[in-house]
Amino acid sequence: MMLHFHLQTTDGAARAGTLVTAHGDVPTPTFMAVGTAGTVKAMTADAVRATGAKIVLGNTYHLMLRPTAERVARLGGLHKFMDWPGPILTDSGGFQIMSLAKLRKLDEAGVTFQSHTDGSKHFLSPERSMEIQHLLDSTITMVLDECTKFPATHDEAAASMRLSTRWAKRSRAAFIPRDGYGQFGIVQGSVYEDLRRESAAALCDLDFEGYAIGGLAVGEGQAAMFDMLDITTPLLPAEKPRYLMGVGTPDDLLGSVARGVDMFDCVMPTRAGRTARAYTAAGVLNLRNARFIDDSSPLDPTCACLCCTRHTRAYLHHLFRCEEMLGPMLLTTHNLTYYQSLMIAARAAILAGNYNEFSTRTRVGWASGDAG
Ligand SMILES: [Zn+2]
């Protein structure tokens, strides 16, 4: 049986479920830590597990360049390579080619580009992206799509979405089904309701194991993103998981869960952790701020992570002032734990039928803090 989703209960549009995969079960809603180049930056695999993470994301673009998908396969696959036996979702490579690679040329066949690290020339087609993700032994394979630029006119967004739809068909045909593995299609269409509808309908015909919503959180703003979710999630089959790509802040997550999203990934908690910013129950704190120099309280007294139970704000401030690598390690640990705790609490609230009250209470907490 392919990877599948067990929908346990709903509270309004919010859903609690379980993703059942070859590499273990994932309670949803869930946040996927981003392990770009086969590592969640600044974290050992054990440290990632200790945050409560059940599934991580790997980036096809980075891994195809270094160490290459063929080498990862020879070394036993990405799970073994990075000491993560649990589920791994890999992206298709398309987004990073558009944001990182040089000298891109995109046509119907695929995209030709130069590596951002050594200038070497590469070609990625839907078929090659599927092959790479297969070599990596990815639990969840993403179709290759074109990331529609933002802003885009209706004509531009339509042309881009229809190319992605043709590539989704080719990606589906190239995917090799295996027990407990799956492939997700990606709904595109920018901020245009009719295009989102067209994209979702075409992808549902291909009967993917799950559906991602792409092309959001690219500058349209939270209100427009939520509008698109309100339109898109009801178009997707209830019995399949829904993944909102590249989102977001804790507030984005709460609002998106309320609109029926089950899965998220974002670099925010890890990137913020390396730049001294902490997400806490009392809002965002910047540990470089001089007001923490004598602060002997824990970073977030409500958090059970290693950073919060063993260290003070003053110590974290000191580590960042001295540019010690332990600072990013501890703050990444905390931020990922915070995101996981938020999703665990959201799931509990959905199961208890009080998700709205939980969201309101959590937002009041963020606003109450002395964030700086
Ligand atoms: Zn913590």
Boltz pocket constraint, residues with backbone or C-beta under 6 A from the ligand:
constraints:
  - pocket:
      binder: B
      contacts: [[A, 299], [A, 300], [A, 303], [A, 304], [A, 305], [A, 306], [A, 307], [A, 308], [A, 309], [A, 333], [A, 334], [A, 335], [A, 337], [A, 338]]
      max_distance: 6.0
